[in-house]
Amino acid sequence: MAGMKLPAKKKKPEAHANHERWIISYADLLTLLLATFVVLYASSTRNKFKQEEITKAFIEAFHGSPPAVIVSHPSGSRGVLQHQVSPIPKRVESPSSADAKIPQKMARQLARDIQTLQQLQLKLDALFQPMIEKNQVAISNAPLTLTIKLDASVLFDSGDATLKPEAVTLLSQVGAGLTKLPAGYRITVQGYTDNKPIATAQFPSNWSLSVERAVAVVQLFVGNGVGGTILAAEGFGEFSPIASNDTAAGRALNRRVVVVIHAPDPASSAPVQDQPQG
């Protein structure tokens, strides 16, 4: 067997080179570029309807219902059953380009009103600080209202609607600040009593006592330069308690005068669209 030659091994055929693999990388690159441009376009496009919904929700939180000018109504056919709402309501774009500016205008007005009330609250907090510490006065600020709650004992003697001299001095300073409010603001003075009956020649009921106390404060504000057209007096008698009338402390809390300062409704400055002629 010596000297025999082994058969030579056959060479494996070389694999065919794939010159089209670059297409896969190129397709991946195009996909990434497309996704990038879609994201950039989506982030740069303003959604007018979303902005209107945000503004409508803001107004609803302050006033309970949205202004009609920014409410979008469904359009188109309601389908075969006319009494049912269409499953896909469509929005109707306003033909006026001015409507697109309404949400921004309302937002600016809201910001100004909120800032005005906050500045007024700071001044009132400083003015009433001793009484606030004694829980005789409470000041609260909602987005478009500023509420000042005063114990009746700070302003009036028991069963009387004549302001005490010290109350006149104090409320005169409040009235001076109210004269600086911008146009469109309203001021409501509300009187409340406890449930102890009263029947005098001057005040036949708690209704009349609560109203007369509110009127006394309103008249003092007018005397200090606050316009009568923005003032209102309301009397609630014993029928809106904030505490139990079963205790002396609760009755003291219920005997109160509340001054509510209302900022103007931002929707009131929105233009009203002309109604189509029938």
DOPA-27648 format. One line per 5 residues: number of its first residue (from 1); their letters; for each residue x, y, z of N, C-alpha, C, O. Coordinates in steps of 0.05 Angstrom, whole numbers, m for minus. Layout:
BEGIN
NUM) A) X:Y:Z:X:Y:Z:X:Y:Z:X:Y:Z ~ ...
This chain:
BEGIN
1) MAGMK) 17:m24:0:0:0:0:17:25:0:9:47:m6 ~ 43:19:7:61:42:7:65:52:m20:66:37:m40 ~ 67:77:m23:71:90:m48:46:97:m63:47:110:m84 ~ 23:90:m52:m3:97:m65:m9:126:m59:m6:135:m36 ~ m19:141:m78:m26:169:m74:m56:171:m67:m73:159:m80
6) LPAKK) m61:188:m46:m89:193:m39:m102:211:m59:m88:229:m70 ~ m127:207:m63:m141:225:m83:m142:254:m72:m146:258:m49 ~ m137:272:m90:m137:301:m82:m165:310:m74:m185:303:m87 ~ m167:326:m53:m192:337:m43:m203:357:m63:m188:374:m74 ~ m229:355:m67:m241:374:m86:m245:401:m71:m254:402:m48
11) KKPEA) m239:422:m85:m243:449:m73:m273:456:m74:m286:452:m94 ~ m282:467:m51:m310:476:m50:m314:500:m68:m297:518:m69 ~ m336:500:m81:m341:523:m99:m346:549:m82:m359:548:m61 ~ m334:570:m91:m337:596:m76:m366:605:m77:m379:604:m98 ~ m376:615:m53:m403:626:m52:m406:651:m69:m387:667:m71
16) HANHE) m429:653:m81:m434:676:m98:m437:702:m81:m453:703:m63 ~ m421:721:m87:m422:747:m71:m448:761:m75:m458:764:m97 ~ m461:770:m51:m486:784:m52:m481:814:m53:m474:826:m33 ~ m485:826:m77:m479:854:m80:m503:872:m75:m502:896:m81 ~ m525:860:m65:m550:876:m60:m556:880:m31:m578:888:m24
21) RWIIS) m538:873:m13:m543:876:16:m546:906:24:m558:912:44 ~ m535:924:8:m537:953:15:m566:962:14:m573:983:26 ~ m582:948:m1:m610:956:m3:m624:955:24:m641:972:30 ~ m617:935:40:m629:933:66:m622:956:84:m639:968:97 ~ m597:963:84:m588:987:100:m601:1012:90:m608:1030:106
26) YADLL) m603:1014:64:m614:1039:52:m644:1041:59:m654:1063:65 ~ m658:1018:59:m687:1018:66:m690:1026:96:m709:1041:103 ~ m673:1015:113:m674:1023:141:m670:1053:145:m683:1066:161 ~ m651:1064:130:m645:1093:132:m669:1109:123:m676:1129:136 ~ m682:1101:101:m706:1116:92:m728:1114:112:m743:1134:116
31) TLLLA) m732:1091:125:m753:1088:145:m748:1106:168:m767:1119:178 ~ m723:1108:177:m717:1125:200:m721:1155:192:m732:1170:208 ~ m713:1162:168:m717:1190:159:m747:1196:158:m755:1218:166 ~ m763:1178:147:m792:1182:145:m804:1186:173:m820:1204:177 ~ m797:1169:192:m807:1171:219:m799:1197:232:m815:1210:246
36) TFVVL) m774:1206:226:m765:1231:238:m781:1255:227:m789:1272:243 ~ m786:1255:201:m801:1277:189:m830:1277:199:m842:1298:202 ~ m842:1254:203:m869:1252:213:m871:1263:241:m889:1278:247 ~ m851:1257:258:m851:1267:285:m847:1297:286:m861:1311:301 ~ m829:1307:269:m825:1336:267:m850:1351:258:m856:1372:268
41) YASST) m863:1340:238:m888:1352:228:m910:1353:249:m923:1373:253 ~ m912:1330:263:m934:1328:283:m929:1347:306:m948:1359:317 ~ m903:1351:314:m897:1369:336:m899:1398:329:m901:1415:347 ~ m897:1405:303:m897:1433:295:m924:1442:286:m928:1466:283 ~ m943:1424:282:m970:1432:273:m988:1438:297:m990:1422:316
46) RNKFK) m1001:1462:297:m1019:1470:319:m1046:1457:315:m1057:1457:293 ~ m1055:1446:336:m1082:1433:336:m1102:1454:347:m1105:1457:371 ~ m1116:1467:328:m1134:1489:336:m1157:1478:353:m1165:1491:372 ~ m1167:1455:346:m1190:1444:361:m1181:1436:389:m1197:1440:408 ~ m1157:1426:392:m1148:1419:419:m1145:1444:436:m1152:1444:460
51) QEEIT) m1135:1466:424:m1132:1491:438:m1160:1501:447:m1163:1511:469 ~ m1180:1499:429:m1206:1508:436:m1219:1492:458:m1232:1503:476 ~ m1213:1466:458:m1224:1448:480:m1212:1456:506:m1226:1456:527 ~ m1186:1462:507:m1173:1470:532:m1185:1496:542:m1190:1499:566 ~ m1189:1515:524:m1200:1541:532:m1228:1537:542:m1236:1550:562
56) KAFIE) m1244:1520:528:m1272:1516:537:m1273:1503:564:m1289:1511:581 ~ m1255:1484:570:m1254:1472:596:m1246:1493:618:m1256:1492:640 ~ m1228:1511:610:m1220:1532:629:m1243:1550:636:m1247:1557:659 ~ m1259:1558:616:m1282:1575:621:m1303:1561:636:m1316:1572:654 ~ m1307:1535:630:m1328:1519:645:m1321:1518:675:m1338:1519:692
61) AFHGS) m1295:1515:681:m1287:1513:709:m1293:1539:724:m1298:1538:748 ~ m1292:1562:710:m1297:1587:723:m1326:1595:724:m1335:1607:743 ~ m1341:1589:702:m1367:1600:699:m1389:1579:696:m1412:1586:694 ~ m1382:1553:694:m1402:1532:693:m1411:1524:666:m1420:1502:662 ~ m1408:1541:645:m1416:1534:618:m1398:1549:599:m1390:1571:604
66) PPAVI) m1391:1536:576:m1373:1549:557:m1388:1570:541:m1412:1568:536 ~ m1373:1590:532:m1386:1610:514:m1393:1597:488:m1379:1580:477 ~ m1416:1606:477:m1426:1594:453:m1407:1596:429:m1408:1580:411 ~ m1391:1617:429:m1375:1622:406:m1353:1601:402:m1343:1599:380 ~ m1345:1587:423:m1324:1567:419:m1334:1538:422:m1318:1520:425
71) VSHPS) m1360:1534:421:m1372:1508:422:m1374:1497:394:m1386:1510:377 ~ m1363:1473:389:m1365:1461:363:m1389:1442:363:m1392:1426:381 ~ m1405:1444:342:m1429:1428:339:m1425:1406:318:m1411:1411:298 ~ m1437:1382:322:m1435:1362:301:m1451:1370:277:m1471:1384:279 ~ m1442:1361:254:m1456:1367:229:m1460:1342:213:m1450:1320:220
76) GSRGV) m1474:1344:190:m1478:1322:173:m1502:1306:180:m1516:1312:200 ~ m1508:1285:165:m1531:1269:169:m1528:1252:194:m1506:1244:201 ~ m1550:1246:207:m1550:1230:231:m1555:1201:225:m1558:1184:243 ~ m1556:1194:200:m1559:1166:193:m1588:1159:188:m1605:1176:185 ~ m1594:1133:188:m1621:1123:182:m1640:1131:204:m1662:1140:199
81) LQHQV) m1631:1127:229:m1648:1134:252:m1642:1164:259:m1622:1170:272 ~ m1660:1181:250:m1654:1210:252:m1654:1219:281:m1642:1240:287 ~ m1667:1204:300:m1667:1214:327:m1642:1206:343:m1639:1214:366 ~ m1624:1191:330:m1600:1183:344:m1577:1200:335:m1576:1210:312 ~ m1558:1204:354:m1535:1221:347:m1516:1205:329:m1512:1181:333
86) SPIPK) m1504:1219:310:m1485:1205:293:m1461:1194:309:m1451:1208:327 ~ m1452:1170:303:m1431:1158:319:m1404:1173:316:m1387:1171:333 ~ m1401:1187:294:m1376:1202:289:m1383:1231:284:m1385:1239:260 ~ m1388:1247:304:m1395:1275:299:m1372:1290:287:m1349:1285:293 ~ m1379:1308:268:m1358:1323:255:m1359:1352:264:m1380:1363:271
91) RVESP) m1336:1364:265:m1333:1392:274:m1337:1410:250:m1330:1403:227 ~ m1348:1433:255:m1352:1453:234:m1333:1476:239:m1334:1489:260 ~ m1315:1480:221:m1296:1501:224:m1309:1528:219:m1326:1531:201 ~ m1302:1547:235:m1314:1574:232:m1303:1587:207:m1280:1585:201 ~ m1321:1600:192:m1311:1613:167:m1295:1638:173:m1281:1647:155
96) SSADA) m1296:1648:196:m1282:1673:203:m1255:1666:215:m1253:1650:233 ~ m1234:1679:204:m1208:1675:215:m1205:1687:243:m1186:1680:258 ~ m1222:1706:250:m1220:1719:276:m1227:1699:299:m1217:1703:321 ~ m1243:1678:293:m1250:1659:314:m1226:1644:324:m1225:1636:348 ~ m1205:1641:307:m1182:1626:316:m1166:1642:337:m1151:1630:353
101) KIPQK) m1171:1668:338:m1157:1685:358:m1172:1687:384:m1161:1697:404 ~ m1197:1678:385:m1213:1681:409:m1201:1667:433:m1199:1679:455 ~ m1192:1641:431:m1180:1628:455:m1157:1643:466:m1154:1646:490 ~ m1139:1654:448:m1116:1668:458:m1124:1694:472:m1113:1702:492 ~ m1144:1707:461:m1154:1732:473:m1166:1727:501:m1161:1742:520
106) MARQL) m1181:1705:503:m1192:1698:529:m1171:1691:549:m1172:1698:572 ~ m1150:1676:540:m1129:1669:558:m1114:1693:569:m1108:1694:592 ~ m1110:1713:551:m1097:1738:561:m1114:1753:581:m1104:1763:601 ~ m1141:1754:575:m1159:1767:593:m1160:1753:620:m1160:1766:641 ~ m1160:1726:620:m1161:1711:644:m1135:1717:661:m1137:1720:685
111) ARDIQ) m1113:1718:648:m1088:1723:662:m1088:1750:675:m1079:1753:698 ~ m1099:1770:661:m1100:1797:672:m1119:1798:696:m1112:1810:717 ~ m1142:1785:694:m1161:1786:716:m1151:1771:740:m1154:1780:763 ~ m1138:1748:736:m1127:1733:758:m1105:1749:773:m1104:1750:797 ~ m1088:1763:757:m1067:1779:769:m1079:1803:785:m1070:1810:806
116) TLQQL) m1101:1815:774:m1113:1838:788:m1125:1829:815:m1121:1843:835 ~ m1138:1806:815:m1150:1797:840:m1129:1788:860:m1132:1792:884 ~ m1107:1777:850:m1086:1769:869:m1072:1793:882:m1066:1792:905 ~ m1069:1814:866:m1057:1839:878:m1076:1851:898:m1067:1861:919 ~ m1102:1851:892:m1121:1862:911:m1121:1845:937:m1124:1856:959
121) QLKLD) m1119:1819:934:m1119:1802:958:m1095:1807:976:m1097:1807:1000 ~ m1072:1812:963:m1048:1819:980:m1053:1844:997:m1045:1845:1020 ~ m1066:1864:985:m1071:1888:1000:m1092:1883:1022:m1089:1894:1044 ~ m1112:1868:1016:m1133:1862:1036:m1122:1845:1058:m1129:1848:1082 ~ m1104:1826:1051:m1092:1809:1072:m1077:1827:1092:m1078:1822:1116
126) ALFQP) m1062:1847:1082:m1047:1865:1100:m1066:1882:1117:m1061:1887:1140 ~ m1088:1891:1104:m1107:1908:1118:m1122:1893:1141:m1126:1904:1162 ~ m1130:1868:1135:m1146:1853:1154:m1129:1834:1171:m1140:1817:1185 ~ m1103:1836:1170:m1086:1816:1183:m1093:1811:1212:m1095:1788:1220 ~ m1097:1832:1228:m1104:1826:1257:m1130:1811:1259:m1132:1793:1276
131) MIEKN) m1150:1817:1243:m1175:1803:1244:m1174:1775:1232:m1188:1757:1241 ~ m1157:1771:1212:m1153:1745:1201:m1141:1726:1222:m1149:1703:1224 ~ m1122:1737:1238:m1110:1720:1259:m1130:1713:1280:m1127:1692:1293 ~ m1150:1730:1284:m1171:1723:1304:m1195:1708:1292:m1215:1703:1305 ~ m1192:1700:1266:m1213:1686:1252:m1239:1702:1250:m1261:1690:1248
136) QVAIS) m1236:1728:1250:m1260:1745:1246:m1264:1752:1216:m1286:1760:1208 ~ m1243:1749:1200:m1244:1755:1172:m1230:1732:1157:m1209:1722:1166 ~ m1242:1724:1135:m1229:1704:1117:m1230:1714:1089:m1251:1723:1080 ~ m1208:1711:1075:m1207:1720:1047:m1199:1696:1030:m1179:1683:1035 ~ m1214:1690:1009:m1208:1668:991:m1209:1678:963:m1224:1696:956
141) NAPLT) m1192:1666:946:m1189:1675:919:m1193:1651:900:m1177:1633:900 ~ m1215:1651:885:m1219:1633:863:m1208:1646:837:m1202:1670:838 ~ m1206:1631:815:m1194:1643:791:m1206:1670:783:m1192:1688:775 ~ m1233:1673:785:m1245:1698:775:m1262:1711:797:m1278:1729:790 ~ m1259:1704:822:m1274:1717:844:m1256:1720:868:m1239:1703:873
146) LTIKL) m1260:1741:883:m1247:1746:908:m1269:1749:929:m1286:1767:926 ~ m1268:1733:950:m1289:1732:970:m1278:1741:997:m1258:1730:1007 ~ m1291:1761:1009:m1283:1771:1036:m1306:1765:1055:m1328:1776:1052 ~ m1302:1747:1074:m1323:1740:1093:m1316:1753:1120:m1295:1748:1132 ~ m1335:1769:1130:m1331:1784:1155:m1352:1775:1175:m1376:1773:1169
151) DASVL) m1344:1770:1200:m1363:1765:1221:m1380:1790:1225:m1370:1813:1225 ~ m1406:1786:1229:m1424:1809:1233:m1416:1825:1258:m1421:1849:1259 ~ m1404:1812:1278:m1397:1826:1303:m1375:1846:1298:m1373:1865:1313 ~ m1360:1843:1276:m1339:1863:1270:m1352:1888:1259:m1341:1910:1262 ~ m1375:1885:1246:m1387:1908:1232:m1411:1920:1247:m1415:1945:1246
156) FDSGD) m1427:1904:1261:m1452:1913:1272:m1455:1904:1301:m1444:1884:1310 ~ m1471:1919:1316:m1480:1910:1342:m1503:1889:1338:m1515:1888:1316 ~ m1508:1874:1358:m1529:1853:1356:m1556:1865:1349:m1565:1884:1362 ~ m1569:1853:1329:m1595:1862:1321:m1596:1890:1308:m1618:1901:1306 ~ m1573:1900:1299:m1572:1927:1287:m1560:1926:1259:m1545:1907:1253
161) ATLKP) m1566:1945:1242:m1555:1947:1215:m1539:1972:1211:m1535:1981:1188 ~ m1531:1985:1233:m1515:2010:1231:m1486:2002:1235:m1479:1989:1255 ~ m1469:2009:1217:m1441:2002:1218:m1427:2015:1242:m1432:2039:1248 ~ m1411:2000:1256:m1395:2011:1278:m1375:2031:1267:m1366:2029:1244 ~ m1367:2051:1284:m1347:2071:1274:m1321:2058:1264:m1310:2066:1243
166) EAVTL) m1311:2038:1278:m1286:2024:1269:m1291:2009:1244:m1272:2006:1228 ~ m1315:1999:1240:m1322:1985:1215:m1323:2004:1191:m1315:1997:1169 ~ m1333:2028:1197:m1334:2048:1176:m1305:2055:1167:m1300:2057:1143 ~ m1287:2058:1186:m1259:2065:1179:m1247:2042:1163:m1233:2047:1143 ~ m1252:2017:1171:m1240:1994:1158:m1251:1991:1130:m1236:1988:1110
171) LSQVG) m1277:1991:1127:m1289:1987:1101:m1285:2010:1082:m1286:2006:1057 ~ m1280:2034:1092:m1273:2056:1075:m1247:2051:1060:m1244:2059:1037 ~ m1228:2039:1074:m1203:2032:1061:m1208:2010:1039:m1195:2011:1018 ~ m1226:1991:1045:m1232:1971:1025:m1246:1985:1001:m1239:1978:978 ~ m1264:2003:1006:m1278:2017:984:m1259:2033:967:m1262:2034:943
176) AGLTK) m1239:2045:979:m1219:2060:964:m1204:2042:945:m1197:2050:922 ~ m1198:2017:953:m1185:1998:936:m1203:1988:913:m1194:1983:891 ~ m1229:1986:919:m1248:1977:899:m1252:1997:876:m1259:1989:854 ~ m1247:2022:882:m1250:2042:861:m1229:2039:839:m1232:2050:817 ~ m1208:2025:844:m1186:2021:825:m1189:1996:808:m1172:1990:792
181) LPAGY) m1211:1982:812:m1215:1958:795:m1220:1966:766:m1232:1986:761 ~ m1211:1950:747:m1216:1956:719:m1245:1954:712:m1261:1944:728 ~ m1252:1965:689:m1280:1964:681:m1290:1936:677:m1274:1918:669 ~ m1315:1931:683:m1326:1904:679:m1329:1888:704:m1342:1867:704 ~ m1316:1896:726:m1318:1881:751:m1344:1887:765:m1356:1909:762
186) RITVQ) m1354:1868:780:m1379:1871:795:m1374:1864:824:m1357:1847:830 ~ m1388:1877:842:m1385:1872:871:m1412:1866:883:m1431:1882:880 ~ m1414:1844:896:m1439:1836:909:m1434:1834:939:m1416:1820:948 ~ m1451:1847:955:m1450:1846:984:m1473:1829:994:m1496:1835:988 ~ m1467:1808:1009:m1488:1789:1018:m1490:1789:1049:m1469:1789:1063
191) GYTDN) m1514:1791:1059:m1519:1790:1087:m1531:1764:1096:m1548:1753:1082 ~ m1522:1753:1119:m1532:1728:1130:m1536:1731:1160:m1523:1747:1173 ~ m1555:1716:1171:m1561:1716:1199:m1561:1687:1210:m1560:1668:1194 ~ m1564:1685:1236:m1570:1658:1248:m1600:1654:1247:m1615:1669:1236 ~ m1609:1632:1261:m1637:1626:1260:m1653:1636:1284:m1676:1629:1287
196) KPIAT) m1640:1653:1300:m1655:1665:1322:m1675:1685:1311:m1667:1704:1297 ~ m1700:1682:1317:m1720:1701:1305:m1717:1729:1316:m1709:1733:1338 ~ m1724:1748:1298:m1723:1776:1306:m1749:1788:1296:m1758:1782:1273 ~ m1762:1804:1312:m1787:1818:1304:m1788:1844:1318:m1800:1847:1340 ~ m1776:1865:1305:m1777:1892:1316:m1790:1910:1296:m1796:1902:1273
201) AQFPS) m1795:1935:1304:m1807:1954:1285:m1790:1959:1261:m1800:1963:1239 ~ m1763:1958:1265:m1745:1963:1243:m1739:1938:1227:m1737:1939:1202 ~ m1738:1915:1240:m1731:1890:1226:m1752:1869:1234:m1749:1856:1254 ~ m1772:1866:1218:m1793:1846:1224:m1784:1817:1220:m1798:1799:1230 ~ m1761:1813:1207:m1752:1785:1203:m1722:1786:1198:m1710:1807:1194
206) NWSLS) m1710:1762:1198:m1682:1760:1192:m1676:1767:1163:m1654:1776:1156 ~ m1696:1764:1146:m1693:1773:1118:m1685:1802:1117:m1665:1810:1106 ~ m1702:1818:1130:m1698:1847:1129:m1672:1856:1142:m1658:1874:1133 ~ m1664:1842:1164:m1639:1849:1178:m1615:1843:1160:m1597:1859:1157 ~ m1616:1820:1147:m1593:1812:1129:m1591:1831:1105:m1569:1839:1097
211) VERAV) m1614:1839:1094:m1614:1857:1071:m1603:1884:1079:m1587:1896:1066 ~ m1613:1895:1102:m1605:1922:1111:m1576:1923:1117:m1563:1943:1112 ~ m1565:1901:1127:m1536:1901:1133:m1520:1902:1107:m1500:1916:1105 ~ m1529:1887:1087:m1515:1887:1061:m1518:1915:1048:m1498:1925:1037 ~ m1541:1927:1050:m1545:1954:1039:m1527:1974:1053:m1517:1992:1040
216) AVVQL) m1524:1971:1079:m1507:1990:1094:m1478:1990:1083:m1466:2010:1080 ~ m1468:1966:1077:m1441:1964:1066:m1440:1975:1038:m1421:1989:1031 ~ m1460:1969:1022:m1461:1980:995:m1461:2010:995:m1447:2023:980 ~ m1477:2022:1012:m1479:2051:1013:m1452:2063:1022:m1445:2085:1013 ~ m1438:2049:1040:m1412:2060:1048:m1392:2059:1025:m1377:2077:1021
221) FVGNG) m1393:2037:1009:m1376:2036:985:m1382:2058:965:m1364:2070:954 ~ m1408:2063:961:m1415:2085:943:m1405:2111:953:m1395:2128:938 ~ m1407:2116:980:m1397:2140:991:m1367:2144:988:m1356:2166:990 ~ m1353:2121:983:m1324:2122:979:m1316:2122:950:m1292:2119:943 ~ m1335:2125:932:m1329:2128:904:m1333:2104:886:m1327:2105:863
226) VGGTI) m1343:2082:898:m1348:2059:881:m1374:2063:866:m1394:2072:877 ~ m1374:2057:840:m1397:2062:823:m1420:2044:831:m1418:2020:835 ~ m1444:2057:833:m1467:2041:841:m1476:2021:820:m1489:2002:827 ~ m1467:2025:795:m1475:2006:774:m1462:1979:776:m1471:1960:765 ~ m1440:1977:791:m1426:1952:794:m1432:1939:821:m1420:1918:828
231) LAAEG) m1449:1951:838:m1454:1942:865:m1482:1929:866:m1500:1937:852 ~ m1484:1909:883:m1510:1896:888:m1511:1887:917:m1490:1879:928 ~ m1534:1888:929:m1538:1879:957:m1558:1855:957:m1579:1856:944 ~ m1551:1834:972:m1568:1811:974:m1571:1803:1003:m1552:1804:1019 ~ m1595:1794:1011:m1600:1784:1038:m1610:1755:1037:m1628:1749:1023
236) FGEFS) m1597:1738:1053:m1604:1710:1053:m1616:1701:1080:m1624:1678:1083 ~ m1618:1720:1099:m1631:1713:1124:m1616:1690:1138:m1592:1690:1139 ~ m1632:1672:1148:m1621:1649:1163:m1618:1624:1146:m1612:1602:1156 ~ m1623:1626:1119:m1627:1603:1103:m1602:1593:1088:m1604:1575:1072 ~ m1579:1604:1094:m1554:1594:1082:m1533:1592:1103:m1512:1605:1101
241) PIASN) m1537:1575:1123:m1517:1573:1145:m1492:1558:1136:m1493:1541:1118 ~ m1470:1565:1148:m1445:1551:1143:m1437:1534:1167:m1416:1520:1166 ~ m1452:1536:1189:m1447:1521:1213:m1474:1514:1226:m1495:1525:1219 ~ m1473:1497:1246:m1497:1490:1260:m1507:1513:1278:m1491:1526:1292 ~ m1533:1518:1277:m1545:1538:1294:m1551:1528:1322:m1563:1542:1338
246) DTAAG) m1543:1504:1328:m1548:1492:1354:m1529:1501:1376:m1534:1498:1400 ~ m1507:1514:1368:m1488:1524:1387:m1483:1553:1383:m1488:1564:1361 ~ m1474:1567:1404:m1468:1595:1402:m1446:1601:1382:m1447:1620:1367 ~ m1425:1583:1382:m1403:1587:1363:m1413:1584:1334:m1405:1599:1316 ~ m1431:1565:1329:m1441:1561:1302:m1458:1585:1294:m1457:1594:1271
251) RALNR) m1475:1595:1312:m1492:1618:1305:m1474:1643:1299:m1481:1659:1282 ~ m1452:1645:1314:m1434:1668:1309:m1422:1667:1281:m1419:1687:1267 ~ m1416:1642:1272:m1405:1639:1245:m1426:1645:1223:m1420:1656:1202 ~ m1451:1639:1229:m1472:1644:1210:m1479:1673:1207:m1489:1682:1186 ~ m1474:1689:1228:m1479:1718:1226:m1455:1731:1212:m1434:1734:1225
256) RVVVV) m1458:1737:1187:m1435:1746:1172:m1444:1764:1149:m1467:1765:1141 ~ m1424:1778:1138:m1428:1794:1114:m1406:1786:1095:m1382:1784:1102 ~ m1413:1780:1070:m1394:1770:1050:m1393:1790:1027:m1414:1797:1015 ~ m1369:1798:1020:m1365:1815:996:m1352:1798:975:m1330:1788:979 ~ m1365:1796:952:m1355:1780:930:m1348:1798:907:m1366:1813:897
261) IHAPD) m1324:1797:898:m1314:1813:875:m1312:1795:851:m1297:1776:851 ~ m1327:1801:831:m1328:1784:807:m1313:1797:784:m1318:1820:777 ~ m1294:1783:772:m1281:1792:748:m1300:1789:724:m1317:1772:725 ~ m1296:1804:703:m1314:1802:680:m1311:1775:667:m1289:1763:667 ~ m1332:1765:655:m1331:1740:640:m1315:1744:615:m1322:1761:599
266) PASSA) m1293:1729:611:m1277:1733:586:m1292:1727:561:m1285:1738:540 ~ m1313:1711:563:m1329:1706:539:m1345:1729:530:m1354:1731:507 ~ m1350:1749:548:m1366:1772:541:m1353:1790:521:m1367:1805:507 ~ m1327:1788:519:m1313:1805:500:m1310:1792:473:m1299:1804:454 ~ m1319:1767:470:m1317:1753:445:m1337:1764:425:m1360:1770:433
271) PVQDQ) m1330:1766:400:m1349:1776:380:m1371:1757:375:m1367:1733:375 ~ m1396:1767:372:m1419:1750:367:m1422:1747:337:m1423:1767:322 ~ m1425:1722:328:m1428:1718:299:m1456:1726:290:m1475:1722:305 ~ m1457:1737:266:m1483:1744:255:m1500:1720:249:m1489:1700:239 ~ m1525:1721:256:m1543:1699:251:m1551:1699:221:m1556:1721:210
276) PQG) m1552:1676:208:m1560:1676:180:m1589:1685:177:m1606:1679:194 ~ m1594:1700:156:m1620:1710:150:m1638:1687:139:m1630:1674:120 ~ m1662:1684:150:m1679:1663:141:m1696:1672:117:m1712:1657:107
